[in-house]
Amino acid sequence: MKMCCLFSGLFWGVFLILIGLTIILKVLFNIGIPLFRIGFALLLIYFGIKILTGGPICSKGKNAVWFSESKIEDTSLSDKYDIVFGKGVIDLSNLSLTGGTVKKEINTVFSAGVIKINPQLPTKITLNSAFAGAKMPDGNVTSFGKYIYKSPNFKEEESHLEIVANVVFASLEISNK
């Protein structure tokens, strides 16, 4: 998945150069430029235009949900899924463990997500949550901190599905299909 322009090296390089130039102008010529205020205002304008035009704010792949609602069927080609400012259903129930342990990372930020898993697959889920509501297959609901769920048929030494779910200011429900 291509990253957003806000996370590229070019953006941060230009940003740091502008901060340096602003400091030099302030010290040598006593010219104050409110770089952070201008940058924040431009960022808000950029996001507003992108939302109004319906365009993606960042480049996204088939494994990401940004400002929309989507259902993702796992193809085993991706190991990372992102749900940001939207609603997403990620169906991992048709996953196969023939190639060994399968690892997936799912990030849910300011959104609602549902992950469907196969109860027959040995599964380990590591949940990291902050200001969230995350419901696990065993009924446990976690708002803060870390919680590890292991299915009844899970054995560490055997092939299994391993999910790391990060939930921040969001809700996530992991359920058996």
OpenMM code with the backbone's topology and positions (N, CA, C; nanometers):
from openmm import Vec3, app, unit

residues = "MET LYS MET CYS CYS LEU PHE SER GLY LEU PHE TRP GLY VAL PHE LEU ILE LEU ILE GLY LEU THR ILE ILE LEU LYS VAL LEU PHE ASN ILE GLY ILE PRO LEU PHE ARG ILE GLY PHE ALA LEU LEU LEU ILE TYR PHE GLY ILE LYS ILE LEU THR GLY GLY PRO ILE CYS SER LYS GLY LYS ASN ALA VAL TRP PHE SER GLU SER LYS ILE GLU ASP THR SER LEU SER ASP LYS TYR ASP ILE VAL PHE GLY LYS GLY VAL ILE ASP LEU SER ASN LEU SER LEU THR GLY GLY THR VAL LYS LYS GLU ILE ASN THR VAL PHE SER ALA GLY VAL ILE LYS ILE ASN PRO GLN LEU PRO THR LYS ILE THR LEU ASN SER ALA PHE ALA GLY ALA LYS MET PRO ASP GLY ASN VAL THR SER PHE GLY LYS TYR ILE TYR LYS SER PRO ASN PHE LYS GLU GLU GLU SER HIS LEU GLU ILE VAL ALA ASN VAL VAL PHE ALA SER LEU GLU ILE SER ASN LYS".split()
positions = [
    Vec3(0.0840, -0.1177, 0.0000),
    Vec3(0.0000, 0.0000, 0.0000),
    Vec3(0.0882, 0.1237, 0.0000),
    Vec3(0.0575, 0.2182, -0.0870),
    Vec3(0.1305, 0.3434, -0.0906),
    Vec3(0.0891, 0.4287, 0.0280),
    Vec3(0.1863, 0.4979, 0.0829),
    Vec3(0.1574, 0.5794, 0.2000),
    Vec3(0.1093, 0.7174, 0.1570),
    Vec3(0.0458, 0.7813, 0.2460),
    Vec3(-0.0057, 0.9159, 0.2259),
    Vec3(0.1109, 1.0132, 0.2078),
    Vec3(0.0865, 1.1218, 0.1373),
    Vec3(0.1930, 1.2196, 0.1154),
    Vec3(0.2443, 1.2770, 0.2473),
    Vec3(0.1650, 1.2708, 0.3529),
    Vec3(0.2083, 1.3230, 0.4829),
    Vec3(0.3157, 1.2364, 0.5471),
    Vec3(0.3333, 1.1149, 0.4980),
    Vec3(0.4296, 1.0246, 0.5584),
    Vec3(0.5503, 1.0014, 0.4678),
    Vec3(0.5606, 1.0752, 0.3587),
    Vec3(0.6725, 1.0560, 0.2669),
    Vec3(0.7946, 1.1329, 0.3163),
    Vec3(0.9106, 1.0883, 0.2715),
    Vec3(1.0347, 1.1547, 0.3087),
    Vec3(1.0438, 1.2953, 0.2522),
    Vec3(0.9898, 1.3151, 0.1323),
    Vec3(0.9917, 1.4472, 0.0693),
    Vec3(0.9164, 1.5492, 0.1542),
    Vec3(0.7983, 1.5114, 0.2018),
    Vec3(0.7181, 1.6023, 0.2841),
    Vec3(0.7951, 1.6442, 0.4085),
    Vec3(0.8496, 1.5460, 0.4819),
    Vec3(0.9175, 1.5775, 0.6070),
    Vec3(1.0481, 1.6529, 0.5825),
    Vec3(1.1171, 1.6242, 0.4726),
    Vec3(1.2383, 1.6987, 0.4404),
    Vec3(1.2089, 1.8455, 0.4154),
    Vec3(1.1082, 1.8728, 0.3333),
    Vec3(1.0682, 2.0113, 0.3048),
    Vec3(1.0190, 2.0794, 0.4320),
    Vec3(0.9420, 2.0083, 0.5125),
    Vec3(0.8884, 2.0646, 0.6361),
    Vec3(1.0013, 2.1055, 0.7311),
    Vec3(1.1012, 2.0204, 0.7479),
    Vec3(1.2123, 2.0527, 0.8380),
    Vec3(1.2965, 2.1683, 0.7837),
    Vec3(1.3144, 2.1748, 0.6530),
    Vec3(1.3869, 2.2874, 0.5933),
    Vec3(1.3120, 2.4182, 0.6189),
    Vec3(1.1803, 2.4169, 0.6015),
    Vec3(1.1008, 2.5377, 0.6273),
    Vec3(1.1081, 2.5799, 0.7738),
    Vec3(1.1079, 2.4848, 0.8646),
    Vec3(1.1225, 2.5193, 1.0067),
    Vec3(1.2580, 2.5853, 1.0300),
    Vec3(1.3631, 2.5290, 0.9712),
    Vec3(1.4964, 2.5880, 0.9854),
    Vec3(1.5036, 2.7286, 0.9292),
    Vec3(1.4460, 2.7488, 0.8108),
    Vec3(1.4448, 2.8827, 0.7510),
    Vec3(1.3646, 2.9815, 0.8354),
    Vec3(1.2558, 2.9359, 0.8928),
    Vec3(1.1752, 3.0218, 0.9799),
    Vec3(1.2547, 3.0654, 1.1022),
    Vec3(1.3307, 2.9742, 1.1597),
    Vec3(1.4130, 3.0080, 1.2768),
    Vec3(1.5218, 3.1082, 1.2382),
    Vec3(1.5851, 3.0869, 1.1231),
    Vec3(1.6890, 3.1803, 1.0773),
    Vec3(1.6303, 3.3192, 1.0539),
    Vec3(1.5152, 3.3277, 0.9870),
    Vec3(1.4511, 3.4578, 0.9635),
    Vec3(1.4154, 3.5269, 1.0950),
    Vec3(1.3714, 3.4509, 1.1919),
    Vec3(1.3332, 3.5085, 1.3215),
    Vec3(1.4558, 3.5621, 1.3952),
    Vec3(1.5645, 3.4859, 1.3938),
    Vec3(1.6840, 3.5254, 1.4686),
    Vec3(1.7583, 3.6400, 1.3989),
    Vec3(1.7800, 3.6296, 1.2681),
    Vec3(1.8611, 3.7293, 1.1978),
    Vec3(1.7857, 3.8573, 1.1643),
    Vec3(1.6619, 3.8442, 1.1195),
    Vec3(1.5891, 3.9612, 1.0701),
    Vec3(1.4662, 3.9962, 1.1526),
    Vec3(1.4424, 3.9247, 1.2593),
    Vec3(1.3276, 3.9456, 1.3473),
    Vec3(1.1951, 3.9416, 1.2695),
    Vec3(1.1879, 3.8485, 1.1737),
    Vec3(1.0656, 3.8279, 1.0957),
    Vec3(1.0014, 3.6986, 1.1450),
    Vec3(0.8834, 3.7114, 1.1991),
    Vec3(0.8138, 3.5935, 1.2515),
    Vec3(0.7102, 3.5413, 1.1532),
    Vec3(0.7258, 3.4182, 1.1104),
    Vec3(0.6292, 3.3543, 1.0203),
    Vec3(0.5625, 3.2410, 1.0978),
    Vec3(0.4311, 3.2472, 1.1134),
    Vec3(0.3612, 3.1416, 1.1888),
    Vec3(0.3479, 3.0136, 1.1040),
    Vec3(0.4591, 2.9429, 1.0886),
    Vec3(0.4651, 2.8267, 1.0002),
    Vec3(0.3675, 2.7169, 1.0423),
    Vec3(0.3582, 2.6899, 1.1707),
    Vec3(0.2691, 2.5831, 1.2166),
    Vec3(0.1227, 2.6180, 1.1925),
    Vec3(0.0861, 2.7427, 1.2155),
    Vec3(-0.0527, 2.7838, 1.1915),
    Vec3(-0.0874, 2.7762, 1.0431),
    Vec3(0.0032, 2.8236, 0.9599),
    Vec3(-0.0200, 2.8180, 0.8148),
    Vec3(-0.0257, 2.6731, 0.7677),
    Vec3(0.0663, 2.5922, 0.8149),
    Vec3(0.0680, 2.4504, 0.7763),
    Vec3(-0.0572, 2.3774, 0.8199),
    Vec3(-0.1029, 2.4040, 0.9418),
    Vec3(-0.2248, 2.3397, 0.9919),
    Vec3(-0.3465, 2.3839, 0.9110),
    Vec3(-0.3527, 2.5125, 0.8784),
    Vec3(-0.4650, 2.5629, 0.7985),
    Vec3(-0.4652, 2.5001, 0.6591),
    Vec3(-0.3495, 2.4899, 0.5964),
    Vec3(-0.3410, 2.4275, 0.4642),
    Vec3(-0.3788, 2.2797, 0.4696),
    Vec3(-0.3404, 2.2132, 0.5764),
    Vec3(-0.3756, 2.0721, 0.5931),
    Vec3(-0.5270, 2.0546, 0.6057),
    Vec3(-0.5917, 2.1408, 0.6832),
    Vec3(-0.7375, 2.1340, 0.6965),
    Vec3(-0.8072, 2.1634, 0.5636),
    Vec3(-0.7561, 2.2609, 0.4901),
    Vec3(-0.8138, 2.2919, 0.3583),
    Vec3(-0.7983, 2.1727, 0.2642),
    Vec3(-0.6820, 2.1102, 0.2648),
    Vec3(-0.6561, 1.9933, 0.1800),
    Vec3(-0.7530, 1.8797, 0.2125),
    Vec3(-0.7666, 1.8473, 0.3418),
    Vec3(-0.8593, 1.7403, 0.3821),
    Vec3(-1.0029, 1.7755, 0.3446),
    Vec3(-1.0428, 1.9012, 0.3651),
    Vec3(-1.1787, 1.9433, 0.3318),
    Vec3(-1.2095, 1.9289, 0.1840),
    Vec3(-1.1163, 1.9701, 0.0997),
    Vec3(-1.1367, 1.9572, -0.0454),
    Vec3(-1.1451, 1.8110, -0.0858),
    Vec3(-1.0599, 1.7277, -0.0296),
    Vec3(-1.0617, 1.5852, -0.0635),
    Vec3(-1.1918, 1.5187, -0.0198),
    Vec3(-1.2432, 1.5562, 0.0960),
    Vec3(-1.3694, 1.4983, 0.1432),
    Vec3(-1.4854, 1.5458, 0.0562),
    Vec3(-1.4879, 1.6751, 0.0220),
    Vec3(-1.5957, 1.7286, -0.0614),
    Vec3(-1.5964, 1.6700, -0.2020),
    Vec3(-1.4796, 1.6475, -0.2582),
    Vec3(-1.4721, 1.5932, -0.3937),
    Vec3(-1.4842, 1.4420, -0.3967),
    Vec3(-1.4804, 1.3795, -0.2808),
    Vec3(-1.4938, 1.2342, -0.2750),
    Vec3(-1.3680, 1.1600, -0.3130),
    Vec3(-1.2602, 1.2296, -0.3296),
    Vec3(-1.1342, 1.1652, -0.3659),
    Vec3(-1.0648, 1.1087, -0.2439),
    Vec3(-0.9746, 1.0147, -0.2670),
    Vec3(-0.9016, 0.9586, -0.1538),
    Vec3(-0.8012, 1.0597, -0.0997),
    Vec3(-0.7907, 1.0671, 0.0305),
    Vec3(-0.6937, 1.1567, 0.0918),
    Vec3(-0.5543, 1.0987, 0.0751),
    Vec3(-0.5448, 0.9696, 0.0795),
    Vec3(-0.4187, 0.9006, 0.0591),
    Vec3(-0.4393, 0.7911, -0.0435),
    Vec3(-0.3306, 0.7490, -0.1040),
    Vec3(-0.3395, 0.6332, -0.1918),
    Vec3(-0.3674, 0.5123, -0.1052),
    Vec3(-0.4592, 0.4320, -0.1495),
    Vec3(-0.4927, 0.3158, -0.0696),
    Vec3(-0.5035, 0.1947, -0.1601),
    Vec3(-0.4819, 0.0823, -0.1020),
    Vec3(-0.4934, -0.0413, -0.1773),
    Vec3(-0.6271, -0.1070, -0.1490),
    Vec3(-0.6382, -0.2301, -0.1915),
    Vec3(-0.7619, -0.3044, -0.1698),
    Vec3(-0.7780, -0.3458, -0.0244),
    Vec3(-0.6733, -0.3301, 0.0546),
    Vec3(-0.6771, -0.3724, 0.1933),
    Vec3(-0.6897, -0.2549, 0.2905),
    Vec3(-0.7438, -0.1430, 0.2431),
    Vec3(-0.7592, -0.0265, 0.3293),
    Vec3(-0.8955, 0.0376, 0.3080),
    Vec3(-0.9501, 0.0890, 0.4165),
    Vec3(-1.0770, 0.1616, 0.4118),
    Vec3(-1.0496, 0.3003, 0.4686),
    Vec3(-1.0658, 0.4033, 0.3849),
    Vec3(-1.0439, 0.5413, 0.4269),
    Vec3(-1.1693, 0.6215, 0.3949),
    Vec3(-1.2298, 0.6823, 0.4937),
    Vec3(-1.3458, 0.7697, 0.4758),
    Vec3(-1.4558, 0.7024, 0.3941),
    Vec3(-1.4769, 0.5750, 0.4142),
    Vec3(-1.5798, 0.5040, 0.3386),
    Vec3(-1.6224, 0.3791, 0.4150),
    Vec3(-1.7057, 0.3006, 0.3510),
    Vec3(-1.7518, 0.1748, 0.4082),
    Vec3(-1.7199, 0.0652, 0.3079),
    Vec3(-1.6615, -0.0442, 0.3569),
    Vec3(-1.6187, -0.1476, 0.2640),
    Vec3(-1.6115, -0.2835, 0.3326),
    Vec3(-1.6234, -0.3880, 0.2511),
    Vec3(-1.6043, -0.5248, 0.2985),
    Vec3(-1.4833, -0.5814, 0.2259),
    Vec3(-1.3916, -0.6374, 0.3021),
    Vec3(-1.2686, -0.6914, 0.2451),
    Vec3(-1.2670, -0.8420, 0.2659),
    Vec3(-1.2595, -0.9148, 0.1555),
    Vec3(-1.2434, -1.0601, 0.1608),
    Vec3(-1.0938, -1.0868, 0.1562),
    Vec3(-1.0432, -1.1631, 0.2520),
    Vec3(-0.9001, -1.1891, 0.2555),
    Vec3(-0.8584, -1.2770, 0.1386),
    Vec3(-0.7518, -1.2369, 0.0734),
    Vec3(-0.6978, -1.3145, -0.0382),
    Vec3(-0.5640, -1.3773, -0.0019),
    Vec3(-0.5235, -1.3637, 0.1213),
    Vec3(-0.3949, -1.4128, 0.1718),
    Vec3(-0.2759, -1.3414, 0.1085),
    Vec3(-0.3010, -1.2403, 0.0266),
    Vec3(-0.1917, -1.1669, -0.0349),
    Vec3(-0.1428, -1.0541, 0.0547),
    Vec3(-0.2272, -1.0088, 0.1434),
    Vec3(-0.1912, -0.8960, 0.2283),
    Vec3(-0.1790, -0.9413, 0.3729),
    Vec3(-0.0887, -0.8773, 0.4441),
    Vec3(-0.0751, -0.9085, 0.5856),
    Vec3(-0.1123, -0.7896, 0.6732),
    Vec3(-0.1576, -0.6789, 0.6107),
    Vec3(-0.1935, -0.5599, 0.6881),
    Vec3(-0.3207, -0.4983, 0.6316),
    Vec3(-0.4096, -0.4589, 0.7226),
    Vec3(-0.5355, -0.3952, 0.6851),
    Vec3(-0.5529, -0.2707, 0.7698),
    Vec3(-0.6036, -0.1629, 0.7083),
    Vec3(-0.6262, -0.0373, 0.7787),
    Vec3(-0.7698, 0.0076, 0.7580),
    Vec3(-0.8333, 0.0483, 0.8687),
    Vec3(-0.9659, 0.1094, 0.8629),
    Vec3(-0.9527, 0.2437, 0.9335),
    Vec3(-0.9654, 0.3527, 0.8576),
    Vec3(-0.9454, 0.4862, 0.9125),
    Vec3(-1.0640, 0.5737, 0.8737),
    Vec3(-1.1288, 0.6330, 0.9719),
    Vec3(-1.2446, 0.7203, 0.9518),
    Vec3(-1.3495, 0.6548, 0.8621),
    Vec3(-1.3797, 0.5302, 0.8873),
    Vec3(-1.4786, 0.4608, 0.8055),
    Vec3(-1.5346, 0.3405, 0.8776),
    Vec3(-1.5948, 0.2517, 0.8001),
    Vec3(-1.6485, 0.1274, 0.8542),
    Vec3(-1.6036, 0.0142, 0.7631),
    Vec3(-1.5463, -0.0883, 0.8231),
    Vec3(-1.4957, -0.1975, 0.7419),
    Vec3(-1.5243, -0.3329, 0.8025),
    Vec3(-1.5506, -0.4286, 0.7146),
    Vec3(-1.5677, -0.5679, 0.7543),
    Vec3(-1.4559, -0.6460, 0.6862),
    Vec3(-1.3750, -0.7131, 0.7658),
    Vec3(-1.2654, -0.7934, 0.7125),
    Vec3(-1.2982, -0.9395, 0.7389),
    Vec3(-1.3164, -1.0146, 0.6317),
    Vec3(-1.3569, -1.1545, 0.6421),
    Vec3(-1.2338, -1.2440, 0.6265),
    Vec3(-1.1886, -1.3007, 0.7379),
    Vec3(-1.0746, -1.3921, 0.7378),
    Vec3(-1.1197, -1.5371, 0.7530),
    Vec3(-1.2488, -1.5626, 0.7357),
    Vec3(-1.3027, -1.6959, 0.7637),
    Vec3(-1.2641, -1.8006, 0.6596),
    Vec3(-1.2259, -1.7597, 0.5399),
    Vec3(-1.1888, -1.8559, 0.4359),
    Vec3(-1.0384, -1.8768, 0.4269),
    Vec3(-0.9669, -1.8333, 0.5282),
    Vec3(-0.8218, -1.8429, 0.5290),
    Vec3(-0.7766, -1.9878, 0.5411),
    Vec3(-0.6657, -2.0196, 0.4766),
    Vec3(-0.6097, -2.1541, 0.4824),
    Vec3(-0.4733, -2.1486, 0.5501),
    Vec3(-0.4433, -2.2476, 0.6315),
    Vec3(-0.3158, -2.2529, 0.7024),
    Vec3(-0.2201, -2.3538, 0.6393),
    Vec3(-0.2382, -2.3849, 0.5132),
    Vec3(-0.1549, -2.4870, 0.4491),
    Vec3(-0.0085, -2.4451, 0.4396),
    Vec3(0.0192, -2.3178, 0.4317),
    Vec3(0.1570, -2.2692, 0.4212),
    Vec3(0.2217, -2.2407, 0.5554),
    Vec3(0.1597, -2.2767, 0.6645),
    Vec3(0.2138, -2.2486, 0.7972),
    Vec3(0.1354, -2.1386, 0.8658),
    Vec3(0.1965, -2.0810, 0.9673),
    Vec3(0.1319, -1.9751, 1.0441),
    Vec3(0.1082, -1.8519, 0.9562),
    Vec3(-0.0122, -1.7967, 0.9665),
    Vec3(-0.0501, -1.6776, 0.8900),
    Vec3(-0.0613, -1.5608, 0.9874),
    Vec3(0.0108, -1.4512, 0.9584),
    Vec3(0.0092, -1.3335, 1.0456),
    Vec3(-0.0610, -1.2186, 0.9753),
    Vec3(-0.1494, -1.1528, 1.0484),
    Vec3(-0.2248, -1.0383, 0.9969),
    Vec3(-0.2176, -0.9247, 1.0984),
    Vec3(-0.2049, -0.8017, 1.0480),
    Vec3(-0.2108, -0.6823, 1.1327),
    Vec3(-0.3293, -0.5996, 1.0870),
    Vec3(-0.4132, -0.5610, 1.1829),
    Vec3(-0.5324, -0.4832, 1.1510),
    Vec3(-0.5330, -0.3583, 1.2385),
    Vec3(-0.5349, -0.2416, 1.1738),
    Vec3(-0.5356, -0.1135, 1.2438),
    Vec3(-0.6705, -0.0466, 1.2233),
    Vec3(-0.7339, -0.0091, 1.3334),
    Vec3(-0.8636, 0.0577, 1.3286),
    Vec3(-0.8508, 0.1894, 1.4045),
    Vec3(-0.8652, 0.3013, 1.3325),
    Vec3(-0.8469, 0.4329, 1.3929),
    Vec3(-0.9677, 0.5198, 1.3605),
    Vec3(-1.0336, 0.5734, 1.4622),
    Vec3(-1.1520, 0.6581, 1.4468),
    Vec3(-1.2544, 0.5930, 1.3543),
    Vec3(-1.2818, 0.4653, 1.3728),
    Vec3(-1.3724, 0.3939, 1.2839),
    Vec3(-1.4407, 0.2788, 1.3546),
    Vec3(-1.5161, 0.2039, 1.2760),
    Vec3(-1.5822, 0.0831, 1.3252),
    Vec3(-1.5382, -0.0324, 1.2373),
    Vec3(-1.4991, -0.1402, 1.3004),
    Vec3(-1.4520, -0.2543, 1.2238),
    Vec3(-1.5087, -0.3846, 1.2758),
    Vec3(-1.5224, -0.4803, 1.1846),
    Vec3(-1.5659, -0.6154, 1.2190),
    Vec3(-1.4680, -0.7113, 1.1525),
    Vec3(-1.4175, -0.8058, 1.2298),
    Vec3(-1.3300, -0.9095, 1.1759),
    Vec3(-1.4004, -1.0427, 1.1957),
    Vec3(-1.4180, -1.1158, 1.0873),
    Vec3(-1.4820, -1.2466, 1.0949),
    Vec3(-1.3749, -1.3537, 1.0806),
    Vec3(-1.3728, -1.4463, 1.1780),
    Vec3(-1.2740, -1.5536, 1.1750),
    Vec3(-1.3444, -1.6887, 1.1759),
    Vec3(-1.2733, -1.7898, 1.1328),
    Vec3(-1.3246, -1.9260, 1.1316),
    Vec3(-1.2979, -1.9884, 1.2684),
    Vec3(-1.4012, -2.0337, 1.3402),
    Vec3(-1.3789, -2.0912, 1.4733),
    Vec3(-1.3015, -2.2229, 1.4694),
    Vec3(-1.2928, -2.2857, 1.3523),
    Vec3(-1.2192, -2.4116, 1.3399),
    Vec3(-1.0677, -2.3897, 1.3319),
    Vec3(-1.0257, -2.2683, 1.2947),
    Vec3(-0.8828, -2.2396, 1.2834),
    Vec3(-0.8244, -2.2062, 1.4198),
    Vec3(-0.7083, -2.2628, 1.4535),
    Vec3(-0.6404, -2.2201, 1.5758),
    Vec3(-0.5998, -2.0732, 1.5604),
    Vec3(-0.6401, -1.9916, 1.6547),
    Vec3(-0.6222, -1.8467, 1.6399),
    Vec3(-0.5673, -1.7844, 1.7672),
    Vec3(-0.4736, -1.6915, 1.7483),
    Vec3(-0.4228, -1.6091, 1.8581),
    Vec3(-0.4414, -1.4642, 1.8162),
    Vec3(-0.5090, -1.3866, 1.9013),
    Vec3(-0.5344, -1.2455, 1.8718),
    Vec3(-0.4720, -1.1611, 1.9824),
    Vec3(-0.3832, -1.0719, 1.9435),
    Vec3(-0.3253, -0.9757, 2.0371),
    Vec3(-0.3917, -0.8418, 2.0094),
    Vec3(-0.4625, -0.7916, 2.1076),
    Vec3(-0.5380, -0.6678, 2.0923),
    Vec3(-0.4711, -0.5571, 2.1720),
    Vec3(-0.4413, -0.4465, 2.1054),
    Vec3(-0.3896, -0.3260, 2.1700),
    Vec3(-0.4941, -0.2173, 2.1505),
    Vec3(-0.5469, -0.1646, 2.2604),
    Vec3(-0.6549, -0.0671, 2.2470),
    Vec3(-0.6300, 0.0563, 2.3329),
    Vec3(-0.6770, 0.1692, 2.2817),
    Vec3(-0.6713, 0.2956, 2.3541),
    Vec3(-0.7974, 0.3742, 2.3208),
    Vec3(-0.8744, 0.4072, 2.4220),
    Vec3(-1.0013, 0.4782, 2.4050),
    Vec3(-1.0876, 0.4064, 2.3015),
    Vec3(-1.1040, 0.2780, 2.3208),
    Vec3(-1.1705, 0.1956, 2.2205),
    Vec3(-1.2733, 0.1042, 2.2852),
    Vec3(-1.3499, 0.0396, 2.2014),
    Vec3(-1.4400, -0.0661, 2.2444),
    Vec3(-1.4148, -0.1851, 2.1541),
    Vec3(-1.3432, -0.2820, 2.2043),
    Vec3(-1.3073, -0.3979, 2.1226),
    Vec3(-1.3667, -0.5234, 2.1853),
    Vec3(-1.4518, -0.5907, 2.1096),
    Vec3(-1.5178, -0.7117, 2.1588),
    Vec3(-1.4510, -0.8336, 2.0965),
    Vec3(-1.4086, -0.9244, 2.1820),
    Vec3(-1.3383, -1.0444, 2.1382),
    Vec3(-1.4360, -1.1612, 2.1228),
    Vec3(-1.3944, -1.2708, 2.0562),
    Vec3(-1.4836, -1.3863, 2.0383),
    Vec3(-1.5289, -1.4507, 2.1697),
    Vec3(-1.4498, -1.4360, 2.2756),
    Vec3(-1.4883, -1.4935, 2.4049),
    Vec3(-1.5813, -1.4029, 2.4852),
    Vec3(-1.6215, -1.2898, 2.4267),
    Vec3(-1.7138, -1.1986, 2.4936),
    Vec3(-1.6461, -1.0873, 2.5706),
    Vec3(-1.5161, -1.0936, 2.5872),
    Vec3(-1.4432, -0.9908, 2.6597),
    Vec3(-1.4443, -0.8606, 2.5798),
    Vec3(-1.4659, -0.7499, 2.6492),
    Vec3(-1.4633, -0.6176, 2.5866),
    Vec3(-1.3487, -0.5391, 2.6494),
    Vec3(-1.2629, -0.4845, 2.5647),
    Vec3(-1.1454, -0.4135, 2.6119),
    Vec3(-1.1498, -0.2689, 2.5640),
    Vec3(-1.1220, -0.1754, 2.6557),
    Vec3(-1.1188, -0.0335, 2.6210),
    Vec3(-0.9775, 0.0225, 2.6197),
    Vec3(-0.8955, -0.0226, 2.7133),
    Vec3(-0.7580, 0.0248, 2.7246),
    Vec3(-0.6657, -0.0939, 2.7458),
    Vec3(-0.5469, -0.0846, 2.6924),
    Vec3(-0.4449, -0.1832, 2.7230),
    Vec3(-0.4336, -0.2955, 2.6220),
    Vec3(-0.3761, -0.4043, 2.6698),
    Vec3(-0.3456, -0.5183, 2.5841),
    Vec3(-0.4211, -0.6410, 2.6337),
    Vec3(-0.4737, -0.7166, 2.5404),
    Vec3(-0.5453, -0.8399, 2.5732),
    Vec3(-0.5073, -0.9451, 2.4700),
    Vec3(-0.4816, -1.0658, 2.5157),
    Vec3(-0.4471, -1.1751, 2.4252),
    Vec3(-0.5546, -1.2822, 2.4340),
    Vec3(-0.6113, -1.3140, 2.3188),
    Vec3(-0.7134, -1.4187, 2.3078),
    Vec3(-0.6525, -1.5373, 2.2339),
    Vec3(-0.6783, -1.6562, 2.2862),
    Vec3(-0.6358, -1.7793, 2.2198),
    Vec3(-0.7574, -1.8692, 2.2074),
    Vec3(-0.7807, -1.9184, 2.0865),
    Vec3(-0.8951, -2.0078, 2.0657),
    Vec3(-0.8703, -2.1396, 2.1390),
    Vec3(-0.9772, -2.2138, 2.1705),
    Vec3(-0.9615, -2.3387, 2.2455),
    Vec3(-0.8690, -2.4402, 2.1769),
    Vec3(-0.8617, -2.4393, 2.0450),
    Vec3(-0.7786, -2.5360, 1.9735),
    Vec3(-0.6395, -2.4813, 1.9377),
    Vec3(-0.5994, -2.3701, 1.9991),
    Vec3(-0.4711, -2.3064, 1.9683),
    Vec3(-0.3559, -2.3793, 2.0363),
    Vec3(-0.2505, -2.4047, 1.9584),
    Vec3(-0.1246, -2.4576, 2.0109),
    Vec3(-0.0124, -2.3792, 1.9445),
    Vec3(0.0759, -2.3222, 2.0260),
    Vec3(0.1817, -2.2326, 1.9774),
    Vec3(0.2716, -2.2994, 1.8735),
    Vec3(0.3002, -2.4270, 1.8913),
    Vec3(0.3948, -2.4957, 1.8034),
    Vec3(0.3338, -2.5383, 1.6691),
    Vec3(0.2028, -2.5317, 1.6554),
    Vec3(0.1365, -2.5715, 1.5314),
    Vec3(0.0993, -2.4480, 1.4483),
    Vec3(0.0684, -2.4708, 1.3210),
    Vec3(0.0247, -2.3616, 1.2336),
    Vec3(-0.1023, -2.2989, 1.2888),
    Vec3(-0.1075, -2.1674, 1.2848),
    Vec3(-0.2239, -2.0970, 1.3389),
    Vec3(-0.2379, -1.9599, 1.2719),
    Vec3(-0.3502, -1.8988, 1.2949),
    Vec3(-0.3755, -1.7618, 1.2507),
    Vec3(-0.3384, -1.6693, 1.3654),
    Vec3(-0.2502, -1.5740, 1.3374),
    Vec3(-0.2080, -1.4785, 1.4403),
    Vec3(-0.2466, -1.3383, 1.3950),
    Vec3(-0.3314, -1.2741, 1.4739),
    Vec3(-0.3804, -1.1403, 1.4412),
    Vec3(-0.3315, -1.0423, 1.5471),
    Vec3(-0.2746, -0.9318, 1.5022),
    Vec3(-0.2426, -0.8202, 1.5910),
    Vec3(-0.3385, -0.7082, 1.5528),
    Vec3(-0.4267, -0.6722, 1.6448),
    Vec3(-0.5273, -0.5689, 1.6186),
    Vec3(-0.4971, -0.4467, 1.7048),
    Vec3(-0.4818, -0.3319, 1.6395),
    Vec3(-0.4594, -0.2049, 1.7080),
    Vec3(-0.5842, -0.1195, 1.6895),
    Vec3(-0.6454, -0.0801, 1.8012),
    Vec3(-0.7720, -0.0070, 1.7964),
    Vec3(-0.7551, 0.1225, 1.8756),
    Vec3(-0.7695, 0.2364, 1.8071),
    Vec3(-0.7516, 0.3664, 1.8711),
    Vec3(-0.8728, 0.4535, 1.8404),
    Vec3(-0.9409, 0.5002, 1.9436),
    Vec3(-1.0620, 0.5818, 1.9290),
    Vec3(-1.1582, 0.5168, 1.8295),
    Vec3(-1.1807, 0.3892, 1.8450),
    Vec3(-1.2616, 0.3160, 1.7477),
    Vec3(-1.3311, 0.1991, 1.8157),
    Vec3(-1.4147, 0.1310, 1.7380),
    Vec3(-1.4762, 0.0078, 1.7870),
    Vec3(-1.4381, -0.1055, 1.6925),
    Vec3(-1.4183, -0.2217, 1.7512),
    Vec3(-1.3820, -0.3388, 1.6730),
    Vec3(-1.4504, -0.4601, 1.7332),
    Vec3(-1.5110, -0.5394, 1.6479),
    Vec3(-1.5734, -0.6637, 1.6929),
    Vec3(-1.5099, -0.7786, 1.6164),
    Vec3(-1.4558, -0.8722, 1.6906),
    Vec3(-1.3985, -0.9917, 1.6296),
    Vec3(-1.4932, -1.1058, 1.6616),
    Vec3(-1.5498, -1.1659, 1.5575),
    Vec3(-1.6521, -1.2681, 1.5802),
    Vec3(-1.6254, -1.3912, 1.4955),
    Vec3(-1.6778, -1.5034, 1.5436),
    Vec3(-1.6716, -1.6280, 1.4679),
    Vec3(-1.7779, -1.6251, 1.3604),
    Vec3(-1.7439, -1.6758, 1.2442),
    Vec3(-1.8401, -1.6751, 1.1339),
    Vec3(-1.9209, -1.8025, 1.1347),
] * unit.nanometer
topology = app.Topology()
chain = topology.addChain("A")
for resn in residues:
    res = topology.addResidue(resn, chain)
    for name in ("N", "CA", "C"):
        topology.addAtom(name, app.Element.getBySymbol(name[0]), res)
